[in-house]
Amino acid sequence: MIKIFYGDDRIRAKQEITKFLGADYEILDGPDIDACDLPSIFLGASLFSESRNILIRDFTVNKAAYDSLENYLSTPHNIILFETKLDKRSAAYKSLKDKLEFKEFKLPETTDFRVVFDIYHTAKKDGRKAIKMLEQIKPNEDPIKFTGLLVSQAIKDFAIHQGTKEKSILRSLSKLDIDMKTTKVEPWLLVEAFLLTLA
C-alpha cells in the first residue's frame, strides 16, 4: 500500500508515519532514485521479509520516477511518500488522486519570532529555563522551523561578535540540523539537548 503525506508539520506527519510503518523502516531520498530502481524498491523483497516498510522523502520532485508510480500501485510493501510540497496541477497527481490516500499536515501560522529569540538568549544563560519556555510553544511549533529561527539569530550574533562561543554555537546548530534530518530521534529532544549545551 502506498500513501502520500505532504506539508510542513513534520511532527504530526512523523507520528502518522510511525503509526503506519512502525518504528523500524527504510528511508530513501526521492531525488536520488533512478526510474530503473523502481521495480526493486516497490516490488523487490528483502532477505528477511517479503513485505517492507519504506519512507521515501521528496519523491515527487523526481518527475521520471513520479510519472511511473502508477505502475507500482499493487506493491506488497507499506510505502509512504513524504513531500514537503506537492504540485496538485501535475498530470501524475491528477492521475493518482483517486487511487491513493493523500494526507496534508499543515502547521498553524503562529510562530512568534520574539518568543523563539527569547528562548535562544535565555538558553545562553540557563538551558533548563529555556526548555521550560519551549514547553509552552512546542504544541504549535515545528522543530525544523524553530531550528531555522535559531540559526538566523546565531548568524546575527556572529555578525556582531565573531568570538569562539559564537563559532561553537554555529557548529552545534549545523550538527543539530544534520541530526534532525538523518536520525530517527524525536526532533524536540535534539533541540532540547542543544539548548542545554548553550549556557
TIVO-2410 file (N, C-alpha, C; in nm, 3 decimals):
# residues 199
REC num residu      c1      c2      c3 atome chaine
REC   1      M   0.084  -0.119   0.000     N      A
REC   1      M   0.000   0.000   0.000    CA      A
REC   1      M   0.088   0.125   0.000     C      A
REC   2      I   0.050   0.222  -0.080     N      A
REC   2      I   0.124   0.348  -0.089    CA      A
REC   2      I   0.035   0.461  -0.038     C      A
REC   3      K   0.093   0.546   0.048     N      A
REC   3      K   0.025   0.668   0.092    CA      A
REC   3      K   0.115   0.786   0.062     C      A
REC   4      I   0.056   0.900   0.035     N      A
REC   4      I   0.134   1.022   0.011    CA      A
REC   4      I   0.098   1.125   0.117     C      A
REC   5      F   0.197   1.160   0.200     N      A
REC   5      F   0.180   1.264   0.301    CA      A
REC   5      F   0.254   1.387   0.253     C      A
REC   6      Y   0.200   1.503   0.283     N      A
REC   6      Y   0.269   1.626   0.243    CA      A
REC   6      Y   0.237   1.739   0.341     C      A
REC   7      G   0.324   1.841   0.340     N      A
REC   7      G   0.303   1.956   0.427    CA      A
REC   7      G   0.423   1.985   0.515     C      A
REC   8      D   0.411   2.090   0.596     N      A
REC   8      D   0.525   2.135   0.675    CA      A
REC   8      D   0.517   2.098   0.823     C      A
REC   9      D   0.410   2.028   0.865     N      A
REC   9      D   0.402   1.985   1.004    CA      A
REC   9      D   0.467   1.847   1.018     C      A
REC  10      R   0.598   1.849   1.035     N      A
REC  10      R   0.675   1.724   1.038    CA      A
REC  10      R   0.644   1.639   1.160     C      A
REC  11      I   0.608   1.703   1.271     N      A
REC  11      I   0.579   1.629   1.394    CA      A
REC  11      I   0.457   1.539   1.375     C      A
REC  12      R   0.345   1.598   1.332     N      A
REC  12      R   0.224   1.519   1.310    CA      A
REC  12      R   0.245   1.416   1.200     C      A
REC  13      A   0.317   1.455   1.095     N      A
REC  13      A   0.344   1.361   0.985    CA      A
REC  13      A   0.425   1.242   1.037     C      A
REC  14      K   0.526   1.271   1.120     N      A
REC  14      K   0.611   1.162   1.170    CA      A
REC  14      K   0.530   1.066   1.257     C      A
REC  15      Q   0.437   1.120   1.336     N      A
REC  15      Q   0.351   1.034   1.420    CA      A
REC  15      Q   0.269   0.939   1.332     C      A
REC  16      E   0.214   0.993   1.223     N      A
REC  16      E   0.135   0.910   1.132    CA      A
REC  16      E   0.221   0.809   1.057     C      A
REC  17      I   0.343   0.852   1.022     N      A
REC  17      I   0.436   0.761   0.954    CA      A
REC  17      I   0.468   0.643   1.044     C      A
REC  18      T   0.498   0.672   1.171     N      A
REC  18      T   0.531   0.565   1.267    CA      A
REC  18      T   0.411   0.474   1.291     C      A
REC  19      K   0.292   0.534   1.293     N      A
REC  19      K   0.170   0.455   1.314    CA      A
REC  19      K   0.151   0.355   1.199     C      A
REC  20      F   0.181   0.398   1.077     N      A
REC  20      F   0.161   0.314   0.959    CA      A
REC  20      F   0.278   0.219   0.934     C      A
REC  21      L   0.401   0.270   0.947     N      A
REC  21      L   0.519   0.190   0.912    CA      A
REC  21      L   0.583   0.120   1.032     C      A
REC  22      G   0.547   0.162   1.153     N      A
REC  22      G   0.614   0.109   1.271    CA      A
REC  22      G   0.741   0.189   1.299     C      A
REC  23      A   0.816   0.146   1.398     N      A
REC  23      A   0.935   0.222   1.439    CA      A
REC  23      A   1.056   0.192   1.351     C      A
REC  24      D   1.054   0.079   1.280     N      A
REC  24      D   1.170   0.039   1.200    CA      A
REC  24      D   1.133   0.036   1.053     C      A
REC  25      Y   1.188   0.131   0.976     N      A
REC  25      Y   1.157   0.137   0.833    CA      A
REC  25      Y   1.276   0.191   0.755     C      A
REC  26      E   1.277   0.159   0.627     N      A
REC  26      E   1.382   0.209   0.538    CA      A
REC  26      E   1.351   0.353   0.500     C      A
REC  27      I   1.455   0.434   0.483     N      A
REC  27      I   1.437   0.573   0.440    CA      A
REC  27      I   1.515   0.593   0.310     C      A
REC  28      L   1.446   0.643   0.208     N      A
REC  28      L   1.509   0.670   0.078    CA      A
REC  28      L   1.483   0.815   0.040     C      A
REC  29      D   1.578   0.875  -0.032     N      A
REC  29      D   1.562   1.012  -0.082    CA      A
REC  29      D   1.517   1.006  -0.227     C      A
REC  30      G   1.396   1.056  -0.253     N      A
REC  30      G   1.335   1.051  -0.385    CA      A
REC  30      G   1.421   1.107  -0.497     C      A
REC  31      P   1.486   1.224  -0.478     N      A
REC  31      P   1.565   1.280  -0.587    CA      A
REC  31      P   1.680   1.191  -0.633     C      A
REC  32      D   1.725   1.099  -0.545     N      A
REC  32      D   1.838   1.011  -0.580    CA      A
REC  32      D   1.795   0.881  -0.647     C      A
REC  33      I   1.665   0.860  -0.663     N      A
REC  33      I   1.615   0.735  -0.719    CA      A
REC  33      I   1.609   0.744  -0.872     C      A
REC  34      D   1.666   0.643  -0.939     N      A
REC  34      D   1.653   0.633  -1.084    CA      A
REC  34      D   1.527   0.553  -1.117     C      A
REC  35      A   1.468   0.582  -1.230     N      A
REC  35      A   1.348   0.510  -1.272    CA      A
REC  35      A   1.373   0.359  -1.276     C      A
REC  36      C   1.496   0.319  -1.309     N      A
REC  36      C   1.528   0.175  -1.316    CA      A
REC  36      C   1.533   0.110  -1.177     C      A
REC  37      D   1.539   0.192  -1.069     N      A
REC  37      D   1.539   0.139  -0.932    CA      A
REC  37      D   1.399   0.105  -0.883     C      A
REC  38      L   1.297   0.155  -0.951     N      A
REC  38      L   1.161   0.143  -0.901    CA      A
REC  38      L   1.113  -0.001  -0.881     C      A
REC  39      P   1.141  -0.094  -0.976     N      A
REC  39      P   1.096  -0.232  -0.952    CA      A
REC  39      P   1.153  -0.293  -0.824     C      A
REC  40      S   1.281  -0.269  -0.796     N      A
REC  40      S   1.339  -0.328  -0.674    CA      A
REC  40      S   1.285  -0.261  -0.548     C      A
REC  41      I   1.255  -0.131  -0.555     N      A
REC  41      I   1.201  -0.060  -0.439    CA      A
REC  41      I   1.057  -0.102  -0.412     C      A
REC  42      F   0.973  -0.098  -0.515     N      A
REC  42      F   0.830  -0.119  -0.496    CA      A
REC  42      F   0.787  -0.266  -0.502     C      A
REC  43      L   0.867  -0.350  -0.568     N      A
REC  43      L   0.826  -0.490  -0.584    CA      A
REC  43      L   0.924  -0.591  -0.524     C      A
REC  44      G   1.049  -0.550  -0.504     N      A
REC  44      G   1.152  -0.642  -0.454    CA      A
REC  44      G   1.135  -0.675  -0.307     C      A
REC  45      A   1.160  -0.801  -0.270     N      A
REC  45      A   1.152  -0.845  -0.130    CA      A
REC  45      A   1.289  -0.830  -0.066     C      A
REC  46      S   1.289  -0.818   0.068     N      A
REC  46      S   1.416  -0.815   0.140    CA      A
REC  46      S   1.455  -0.958   0.175     C      A
REC  47      L   1.574  -0.976   0.230     N      A
REC  47      L   1.621  -1.110   0.267    CA      A
REC  47      L   1.538  -1.169   0.381     C      A
REC  48      F   1.485  -1.081   0.467     N      A
REC  48      F   1.418  -1.128   0.588    CA      A
REC  48      F   1.266  -1.128   0.579     C      A
REC  49      S   1.211  -1.058   0.482     N      A
REC  49      S   1.066  -1.048   0.476    CA      A
REC  49      S   1.021  -1.015   0.334     C      A
REC  50      E   0.906  -1.062   0.297     N      A
REC  50      E   0.853  -1.029   0.165    CA      A
REC  50      E   0.788  -0.891   0.164     C      A
REC  51      S   0.748  -0.844   0.282     N      A
REC  51      S   0.686  -0.712   0.293    CA      A
REC  51      S   0.784  -0.616   0.361     C      A
REC  52      R   0.802  -0.499   0.302     N      A
REC  52      R   0.894  -0.399   0.356    CA      A
REC  52      R   0.817  -0.274   0.397     C      A
REC  53      N   0.874  -0.198   0.490     N      A
REC  53      N   0.820  -0.068   0.531    CA      A
REC  53      N   0.919   0.038   0.485     C      A
REC  54      I   0.873   0.130   0.399     N      A
REC  54      I   0.963   0.224   0.334    CA      A
REC  54      I   0.907   0.366   0.340     C      A
REC  55      L   0.992   0.461   0.376     N      A
REC  55      L   0.960   0.603   0.368    CA      A
REC  55      L   1.048   0.663   0.258     C      A
REC  56      I   0.984   0.730   0.162     N      A
REC  56      I   1.059   0.796   0.055    CA      A
REC  56      I   1.032   0.946   0.066     C      A
REC  57      R   1.139   1.023   0.085     N      A
REC  57      R   1.125   1.168   0.101    CA      A
REC  57      R   1.140   1.240  -0.032     C      A
REC  58      D   1.050   1.335  -0.058     N      A
REC  58      D   1.056   1.420  -0.177    CA      A
REC  58      D   1.064   1.340  -0.307     C      A
REC  59      F   0.980   1.240  -0.317     N      A
REC  59      F   0.976   1.155  -0.436    CA      A
REC  59      F   0.921   1.231  -0.557     C      A
REC  60      T   0.822   1.318  -0.534     N      A
REC  60      T   0.753   1.382  -0.646    CA      A
REC  60      T   0.838   1.483  -0.723     C      A
REC  61      V   0.950   1.528  -0.663     N      A
REC  61      V   1.037   1.620  -0.738    CA      A
REC  61      V   1.114   1.544  -0.846     C      A
REC  62      N   1.117   1.411  -0.834     N      A
REC  62      N   1.183   1.326  -0.933    CA      A
REC  62      N   1.077   1.289  -1.038     C      A
REC  63      K   1.062   1.375  -1.138     N      A
REC  63      K   0.950   1.363  -1.232    CA      A
REC  63      K   0.944   1.228  -1.302     C      A
REC  64      A   1.059   1.177  -1.346     N      A
REC  64      A   1.060   1.049  -1.418    CA      A
REC  64      A   1.006   0.937  -1.330     C      A
REC  65      A   1.050   0.935  -1.203     N      A
REC  65      A   1.005   0.831  -1.111    CA      A
REC  65      A   0.856   0.851  -1.075     C      A
REC  66      Y   0.820   0.974  -1.046     N      A
REC  66      Y   0.681   1.004  -1.006    CA      A
REC  66      Y   0.583   0.970  -1.118     C      A
REC  67      D   0.620   0.999  -1.241     N      A
REC  67      D   0.532   0.969  -1.354    CA      A
REC  67      D   0.511   0.819  -1.373     C      A
REC  68      S   0.605   0.737  -1.318     N      A
REC  68      S   0.594   0.591  -1.331    CA      A
REC  68      S   0.526   0.525  -1.212     C      A
REC  69      L   0.490   0.604  -1.111     N      A
REC  69      L   0.437   0.548  -0.987    CA      A
REC  69      L   0.311   0.463  -1.009     C      A
REC  70      E   0.230   0.501  -1.105     N      A
REC  70      E   0.105   0.428  -1.129    CA      A
REC  70      E   0.130   0.282  -1.164     C      A
REC  71      N   0.248   0.250  -1.213     N      A
REC  71      N   0.282   0.111  -1.246    CA      A
REC  71      N   0.306   0.025  -1.122     C      A
REC  72      Y   0.316   0.088  -1.005     N      A
REC  72      Y   0.355   0.014  -0.883    CA      A
REC  72      Y   0.249   0.022  -0.773     C      A
REC  73      L   0.126   0.053  -0.808     N      A
REC  73      L   0.021   0.066  -0.708    CA      A
REC  73      L  -0.012  -0.065  -0.640     C      A
REC  74      S   0.023  -0.177  -0.702     N      A
REC  74      S  -0.006  -0.308  -0.642    CA      A
REC  74      S   0.110  -0.358  -0.555     C      A
REC  75      T   0.199  -0.268  -0.514     N      A
REC  75      T   0.313  -0.308  -0.432    CA      A
REC  75      T   0.269  -0.388  -0.308     C      A
REC  76      P   0.345  -0.491  -0.271     N      A
REC  76      P   0.312  -0.565  -0.149    CA      A
REC  76      P   0.364  -0.496  -0.023     C      A
REC  77      H   0.438  -0.386  -0.042     N      A
REC  77      H   0.502  -0.317   0.069    CA      A
REC  77      H   0.417  -0.203   0.123     C      A
REC  78      N   0.450  -0.160   0.245     N      A
REC  78      N   0.390  -0.041   0.304    CA      A
REC  78      N   0.484   0.075   0.275     C      A
REC  79      I   0.439   0.170   0.195     N      A
REC  79      I   0.526   0.279   0.150    CA      A
REC  79      I   0.457   0.412   0.171     C      A
REC  80      I   0.532   0.506   0.230     N      A
REC  80      I   0.484   0.644   0.241    CA      A
REC  80      I   0.579   0.734   0.164     C      A
REC  81      L   0.521   0.817   0.079     N      A
REC  81      L   0.597   0.922   0.013    CA      A
REC  81      L   0.570   1.048   0.094     C      A
REC  82      F   0.675   1.107   0.152     N      A
REC  82      F   0.656   1.229   0.231    CA      A
REC  82      F   0.713   1.347   0.155     C      A
REC  83      E   0.623   1.439   0.119     N      A
REC  83      E   0.660   1.554   0.036    CA      A
REC  83      E   0.649   1.684   0.116     C      A
REC  84      T   0.753   1.768   0.105     N      A
REC  84      T   0.744   1.900   0.167    CA      A
REC  84      T   0.641   1.983   0.092     C      A
REC  85      K   0.644   1.973  -0.042     N      A
REC  85      K   0.546   2.043  -0.125    CA      A
REC  85      K   0.490   1.944  -0.227     C      A
REC  86      L   0.365   1.966  -0.265     N      A
REC  86      L   0.301   1.877  -0.361    CA      A
REC  86      L   0.232   1.962  -0.468     C      A
REC  87      D   0.268   1.937  -0.593     N      A
REC  87      D   0.208   2.011  -0.704    CA      A
REC  87      D   0.080   1.940  -0.748     C      A
REC  88      K  -0.032   1.999  -0.712     N      A
REC  88      K  -0.161   1.938  -0.744    CA      A
REC  88      K  -0.204   1.964  -0.888     C      A
REC  89      R  -0.123   2.041  -0.961     N      A
REC  89      R  -0.153   2.067  -1.102    CA      A
REC  89      R  -0.090   1.964  -1.194     C      A
REC  90      S   0.001   1.882  -1.139     N      A
REC  90      S   0.074   1.787  -1.224    CA      A
REC  90      S  -0.018   1.676  -1.276     C      A
REC  91      A   0.018   1.623  -1.391     N      A
REC  91      A  -0.060   1.513  -1.451    CA      A
REC  91      A  -0.056   1.390  -1.361     C      A
REC  92      A   0.061   1.364  -1.298     N      A
REC  92      A   0.073   1.247  -1.211    CA      A
REC  92      A  -0.023   1.258  -1.092     C      A
REC  93      Y  -0.030   1.376  -1.031     N      A
REC  93      Y  -0.123   1.395  -0.918    CA      A
REC  93      Y  -0.267   1.370  -0.962     C      A
REC  94      K  -0.306   1.429  -1.074     N      A
REC  94      K  -0.444   1.415  -1.122    CA      A
REC  94      K  -0.478   1.269  -1.152     C      A
REC  95      S  -0.377   1.194  -1.196     N      A
REC  95      S  -0.398   1.053  -1.226    CA      A
REC  95      S  -0.408   0.968  -1.100     C      A
REC  96      L  -0.337   1.010  -0.993     N      A
REC  96      L  -0.328   0.929  -0.872    CA      A
REC  96      L  -0.426   0.968  -0.762     C      A
REC  97      K  -0.482   1.088  -0.768     N      A
REC  97      K  -0.558   1.142  -0.654    CA      A
REC  97      K  -0.677   1.055  -0.611     C      A
REC  98      D  -0.733   0.978  -0.704     N      A
REC  98      D  -0.845   0.890  -0.668    CA      A
REC  98      D  -0.801   0.746  -0.642     C      A
REC  99      K  -0.671   0.721  -0.656     N      A
REC  99      K  -0.621   0.584  -0.640    CA      A
REC  99      K  -0.537   0.566  -0.514     C      A
REC 100      L  -0.488   0.676  -0.458     N      A
REC 100      L  -0.404   0.670  -0.338    CA      A
REC 100      L  -0.459   0.762  -0.230     C      A
REC 101      E  -0.418   0.737  -0.107     N      A
REC 101      E  -0.453   0.828   0.002    CA      A
REC 101      E  -0.351   0.942   0.007     C      A
REC 102      F  -0.399   1.064  -0.006     N      A
REC 102      F  -0.318   1.185   0.010    CA      A
REC 102      F  -0.359   1.250   0.141     C      A
REC 103      K  -0.261   1.285   0.225     N      A
REC 103      K  -0.294   1.347   0.352    CA      A
REC 103      K  -0.201   1.465   0.378     C      A
REC 104      E  -0.262   1.582   0.406     N      A
REC 104      E  -0.183   1.702   0.430    CA      A
REC 104      E  -0.162   1.725   0.580     C      A
REC 105      F  -0.041   1.768   0.615     N      A
REC 105      F  -0.006   1.803   0.751    CA      A
REC 105      F   0.045   1.947   0.748     C      A
REC 106      K  -0.044   2.039   0.787     N      A
REC 106      K  -0.012   2.181   0.775    CA      A
REC 106      K   0.008   2.243   0.913     C      A
REC 107      L   0.115   2.320   0.926     N      A
REC 107      L   0.141   2.391   1.051    CA      A
REC 107      L   0.050   2.513   1.062     C      A
REC 108      P   0.005   2.542   1.184     N      A
REC 108      P  -0.066   2.669   1.201    CA      A
REC 108      P   0.032   2.785   1.188     C      A
REC 109      E  -0.014   2.896   1.137     N      A
REC 109      E   0.072   3.012   1.118    CA      A
REC 109      E   0.079   3.094   1.247     C      A
REC 110      T   0.151   3.041   1.346     N      A
REC 110      T   0.151   3.109   1.477    CA      A
REC 110      T   0.290   3.145   1.528     C      A
REC 111      T   0.392   3.125   1.451     N      A
REC 111      T   0.527   3.147   1.501    CA      A
REC 111      T   0.546   3.292   1.546     C      A
REC 112      D   0.585   3.308   1.671     N      A
REC 112      D   0.620   3.440   1.724    CA      A
REC 112      D   0.772   3.443   1.736     C      A
REC 113      F   0.835   3.513   1.642     N      A
REC 113      F   0.981   3.515   1.636    CA      A
REC 113      F   1.043   3.562   1.768     C      A
REC 114      R   0.978   3.659   1.833     N      A
REC 114      R   1.035   3.713   1.957    CA      A
REC 114      R   1.046   3.605   2.064     C      A
REC 115      V   0.944   3.519   2.071     N      A
REC 115      V   0.946   3.411   2.172    CA      A
REC 115      V   1.061   3.316   2.143     C      A
REC 116      V   1.081   3.281   2.016     N      A
REC 116      V   1.191   3.191   1.979    CA      A
REC 116      V   1.325   3.254   2.015     C      A
REC 117      F   1.342   3.382   1.983     N      A
REC 117      F   1.468   3.451   2.013    CA      A
REC 117      F   1.489   3.463   2.164     C      A
REC 118      D   1.379   3.483   2.241     N      A
REC 118      D   1.389   3.488   2.387    CA      A
REC 118      D   1.439   3.354   2.442     C      A
REC 119      I   1.385   3.245   2.386     N      A
REC 119      I   1.429   3.112   2.430    CA      A
REC 119      I   1.578   3.094   2.401     C      A
REC 120      Y   1.620   3.136   2.283     N      A
REC 120      Y   1.762   3.124   2.244    CA      A
REC 120      Y   1.852   3.202   2.340     C      A
REC 121      H   1.816   3.328   2.368     N      A
REC 121      H   1.900   3.411   2.456    CA      A
REC 121      H   1.896   3.362   2.600     C      A
REC 122      T   1.781   3.309   2.644     N      A
REC 122      T   1.771   3.251   2.778    CA      A
REC 122      T   1.859   3.127   2.789     C      A
REC 123      A   1.861   3.044   2.684     N      A
REC 123      A   1.941   2.921   2.684    CA      A
REC 123      A   2.090   2.951   2.699     C      A
REC 124      K   2.133   3.067   2.651     N      A
REC 124      K   2.275   3.103   2.662    CA      A
REC 124      K   2.314   3.128   2.807     C      A
REC 125      K   2.212   3.152   2.894     N      A
REC 125      K   2.238   3.173   3.037    CA      A
REC 125      K   2.188   3.056   3.122     C      A
REC 126      D   2.072   3.000   3.083     N      A
REC 126      D   2.009   2.897   3.165    CA      A
REC 126      D   1.929   2.802   3.075     C      A
REC 127      G   1.990   2.689   3.041     N      A
REC 127      G   1.928   2.593   2.949    CA      A
REC 127      G   1.798   2.535   3.001     C      A
REC 128      R   1.792   2.507   3.132     N      A
REC 128      R   1.670   2.447   3.189    CA      A
REC 128      R   1.552   2.542   3.182     C      A
REC 129      K   1.579   2.669   3.207     N      A
REC 129      K   1.472   2.770   3.198    CA      A
REC 129      K   1.424   2.782   3.053     C      A
REC 130      A   1.517   2.776   2.958     N      A
REC 130      A   1.481   2.784   2.816    CA      A
REC 130      A   1.392   2.667   2.775     C      A
REC 131      I   1.421   2.548   2.829     N      A
REC 131      I   1.340   2.430   2.796    CA      A
REC 131      I   1.198   2.445   2.852     C      A
REC 132      K   1.186   2.504   2.972     N      A
REC 132      K   1.053   2.530   3.028    CA      A
REC 132      K   0.975   2.627   2.939     C      A
REC 133      M   1.044   2.729   2.886     N      A
REC 133      M   0.980   2.823   2.794    CA      A
REC 133      M   0.938   2.752   2.665     C      A
REC 134      L   1.024   2.661   2.619     N      A
REC 134      L   0.997   2.586   2.496    CA      A
REC 134      L   0.871   2.500   2.511     C      A
REC 135      E   0.851   2.442   2.630     N      A
REC 135      E   0.735   2.356   2.654    CA      A
REC 135      E   0.603   2.430   2.624     C      A
REC 136      Q   0.603   2.562   2.647     N      A
REC 136      Q   0.481   2.641   2.627    CA      A
REC 136      Q   0.443   2.653   2.479     C      A
REC 137      I   0.543   2.651   2.390     N      A
REC 137      I   0.514   2.676   2.248    CA      A
REC 137      I   0.524   2.550   2.161     C      A
REC 138      K   0.581   2.443   2.215     N      A
REC 138      K   0.601   2.321   2.136    CA      A
REC 138      K   0.476   2.268   2.064     C      A
REC 139      P   0.359   2.268   2.130     N      A
REC 139      P   0.242   2.209   2.062    CA      A
REC 139      P   0.207   2.277   1.930     C      A
REC 140      N   0.244   2.405   1.915     N      A
REC 140      N   0.208   2.478   1.794    CA      A
REC 140      N   0.327   2.511   1.705     C      A
REC 141      E   0.439   2.449   1.732     N      A
REC 141      E   0.560   2.480   1.656    CA      A
REC 141      E   0.615   2.356   1.587     C      A
REC 142      D   0.693   2.380   1.483     N      A
REC 142      D   0.764   2.274   1.412    CA      A
REC 142      D   0.912   2.284   1.449     C      A
REC 143      P   0.975   2.173   1.494     N      A
REC 143      P   1.114   2.182   1.536    CA      A
REC 143      P   1.211   2.225   1.426     C      A
REC 144      I   1.180   2.190   1.301     N      A
REC 144      I   1.268   2.230   1.189    CA      A
REC 144      I   1.262   2.381   1.171     C      A
REC 145      K   1.141   2.435   1.174     N      A
REC 145      K   1.122   2.580   1.159    CA      A
REC 145      K   1.186   2.653   1.277     C      A
REC 146      F   1.165   2.599   1.396     N      A
REC 146      F   1.221   2.657   1.519    CA      A
REC 146      F   1.373   2.663   1.508     C      A
REC 147      T   1.434   2.553   1.462     N      A
REC 147      T   1.579   2.548   1.448    CA      A
REC 147      T   1.628   2.649   1.345     C      A
REC 148      G   1.552   2.666   1.238     N      A
REC 148      G   1.588   2.767   1.137    CA      A
REC 148      G   1.593   2.906   1.196     C      A
REC 149      L   1.498   2.937   1.286     N      A
REC 149      L   1.499   3.068   1.352    CA      A
REC 149      L   1.618   3.081   1.447     C      A
REC 150      L   1.654   2.971   1.514     N      A
REC 150      L   1.774   2.974   1.600    CA      A
REC 150      L   1.897   3.005   1.516     C      A
REC 151      V   1.906   2.943   1.398     N      A
REC 151      V   2.020   2.965   1.309    CA      A
REC 151      V   2.028   3.112   1.269     C      A
REC 152      S   1.913   3.171   1.233     N      A
REC 152      S   1.914   3.311   1.189    CA      A
REC 152      S   1.962   3.403   1.301     C      A
REC 153      Q   1.922   3.372   1.426     N      A
REC 153      Q   1.966   3.455   1.539    CA      A
REC 153      Q   2.115   3.433   1.567     C      A
REC 154      A   2.161   3.310   1.556     N      A
REC 154      A   2.303   3.280   1.580    CA      A
REC 154      A   2.391   3.349   1.476     C      A
REC 155      I   2.344   3.355   1.352     N      A
REC 155      I   2.419   3.423   1.246    CA      A
REC 155      I   2.427   3.573   1.275     C      A
REC 156      K   2.315   3.631   1.324     N      A
REC 156      K   2.317   3.773   1.362    CA      A
REC 156      K   2.417   3.798   1.474     C      A
REC 157      D   2.416   3.710   1.574     N      A
REC 157      D   2.511   3.723   1.686    CA      A
REC 157      D   2.655   3.714   1.636     C      A
REC 158      F   2.679   3.623   1.543     N      A
REC 158      F   2.814   3.604   1.489    CA      A
REC 158      F   2.859   3.727   1.410     C      A
REC 159      A   2.765   3.791   1.340     N      A
REC 159      A   2.799   3.912   1.263    CA      A
REC 159      A   2.841   4.026   1.356     C      A
REC 160      I   2.781   4.029   1.476     N      A
REC 160      I   2.815   4.134   1.573    CA      A
REC 160      I   2.947   4.104   1.643     C      A
REC 161      H   2.965   3.978   1.684     N      A
REC 161      H   3.087   3.939   1.756    CA      A
REC 161      H   3.131   3.800   1.712     C      A
REC 162      Q   3.244   3.793   1.643     N      A
REC 162      Q   3.291   3.666   1.588    CA      A
REC 162      Q   3.385   3.596   1.686     C      A
REC 163      G   3.330   3.566   1.803     N      A
REC 163      G   3.410   3.501   1.907    CA      A
REC 163      G   3.402   3.350   1.900     C      A
REC 164      T   3.475   3.286   1.992     N      A
REC 164      T   3.481   3.140   2.000    CA      A
REC 164      T   3.343   3.080   2.029     C      A
REC 165      K   3.270   3.143   2.123     N      A
REC 165      K   3.138   3.090   2.160    CA      A
REC 165      K   3.042   3.096   2.041     C      A
REC 166      E   3.044   3.208   1.968     N      A
REC 166      E   2.955   3.223   1.854    CA      A
REC 166      E   2.984   3.119   1.745     C      A
REC 167      K   3.113   3.093   1.722     N      A
REC 167      K   3.152   2.991   1.624    CA      A
REC 167      K   3.107   2.852   1.669     C      A
REC 168      S   3.124   2.827   1.799     N      A
REC 168      S   3.086   2.696   1.855    CA      A
REC 168      S   2.935   2.674   1.842     C      A
REC 169      I   2.857   2.779   1.866     N      A
REC 169      I   2.711   2.768   1.855    CA      A
REC 169      I   2.670   2.737   1.711     C      A
REC 170      L   2.733   2.803   1.615     N      A
REC 170      L   2.701   2.777   1.474    CA      A
REC 170      L   2.736   2.634   1.436     C      A
REC 171      R   2.849   2.583   1.486     N      A
REC 171      R   2.886   2.443   1.458    CA      A
REC 171      R   2.784   2.347   1.519     C      A
REC 172      S   2.741   2.377   1.642     N      A
REC 172      S   2.642   2.292   1.710    CA      A
REC 172      S   2.508   2.294   1.637     C      A
REC 173      L   2.470   2.413   1.586     N      A
REC 173      L   2.345   2.423   1.510    CA      A
REC 173      L   2.353   2.346   1.379     C      A
REC 174      S   2.469   2.348   1.317     N      A
REC 174      S   2.488   2.272   1.193    CA      A
REC 174      S   2.471   2.123   1.220     C      A
REC 175      K   2.530   2.076   1.331     N      A
REC 175      K   2.517   1.935   1.369    CA      A
REC 175      K   2.371   1.902   1.402     C      A
REC 176      L   2.304   1.994   1.474     N      A
REC 176      L   2.163   1.974   1.507    CA      A
REC 176      L   2.078   1.958   1.381     C      A
REC 177      D   2.103   2.044   1.283     N      A
REC 177      D   2.028   2.039   1.157    CA      A
REC 177      D   2.047   1.905   1.087     C      A
REC 178      I   2.172   1.858   1.081     N      A
REC 178      I   2.202   1.729   1.017    CA      A
REC 178      I   2.135   1.614   1.093     C      A
REC 179      D   2.146   1.617   1.227     N      A
REC 179      D   2.087   1.511   1.310    CA      A
REC 179      D   1.935   1.504   1.292     C      A
REC 180      M   1.872   1.621   1.282     N      A
REC 180      M   1.726   1.623   1.267    CA      A
REC 180      M   1.682   1.562   1.135     C      A
REC 181      K   1.767   1.572   1.034     N      A
REC 181      K   1.730   1.521   0.902    CA      A
REC 181      K   1.774   1.377   0.878     C      A
REC 182      T   1.867   1.327   0.961     N      A
REC 182      T   1.922   1.194   0.932    CA      A
REC 182      T   1.897   1.089   1.040     C      A
REC 183      T   1.857   1.131   1.161     N      A
REC 183      T   1.834   1.031   1.265    CA      A
REC 183      T   1.684   1.016   1.291     C      A
REC 184      K   1.649   0.910   1.362     N      A
REC 184      K   1.508   0.886   1.396    CA      A
REC 184      K   1.476   0.935   1.536     C      A
REC 185      V   1.571   1.007   1.598     N      A
REC 185      V   1.548   1.061   1.733    CA      A
REC 185      V   1.442   1.170   1.723     C      A
REC 186      E   1.352   1.176   1.822     N      A
REC 186      E   1.248   1.279   1.827    CA      A
REC 186      E   1.312   1.417   1.814     C      A
REC 187      P   1.273   1.497   1.713     N      A
REC 187      P   1.339   1.627   1.689    CA      A
REC 187      P   1.342   1.721   1.808     C      A
REC 188      W   1.233   1.727   1.885     N      A
REC 188      W   1.233   1.817   2.001    CA      A
REC 188      W   1.336   1.776   2.105     C      A
REC 189      L   1.363   1.646   2.117     N      A
REC 189      L   1.467   1.601   2.211    CA      A
REC 189      L   1.604   1.653   2.169     C      A
REC 190      L   1.628   1.654   2.037     N      A
REC 190      L   1.754   1.707   1.986    CA      A
REC 190      L   1.765   1.857   2.012     C      A
REC 191      V   1.653   1.929   1.993     N      A
REC 191      V   1.653   2.074   2.020    CA      A
REC 191      V   1.681   2.100   2.168     C      A
REC 192      E   1.615   2.025   2.255     N      A
REC 192      E   1.635   2.044   2.400    CA      A
REC 192      E   1.780   2.016   2.439     C      A
REC 193      A   1.837   1.910   2.383     N      A
REC 193      A   1.978   1.878   2.411    CA      A
REC 193      A   2.069   1.993   2.367     C      A
REC 194      F   2.038   2.052   2.253     N      A
REC 194      F   2.116   2.167   2.205    CA      A
REC 194      F   2.104   2.285   2.301     C      A
REC 195      L   1.980   2.317   2.344     N      A
REC 195      L   1.961   2.431   2.433    CA      A
REC 195      L   2.037   2.414   2.565     C      A
REC 196      L   2.046   2.290   2.612     N      A
REC 196      L   2.117   2.265   2.738    CA      A
REC 196      L   2.268   2.288   2.726     C      A
REC 197      T   2.321   2.282   2.603     N      A
REC 197      T   2.466   2.299   2.584    CA      A
REC 197      T   2.508   2.447   2.569     C      A
REC 198      L   2.411   2.537   2.556     N      A
REC 198      L   2.445   2.676   2.525    CA      A
REC 198      L   2.501   2.755   2.643     C      A
REC 199      A   2.456   2.724   2.765     N      A
REC 199      A   2.497   2.803   2.881    CA      A
REC 199      A   2.645   2.787   2.912     C      A
***
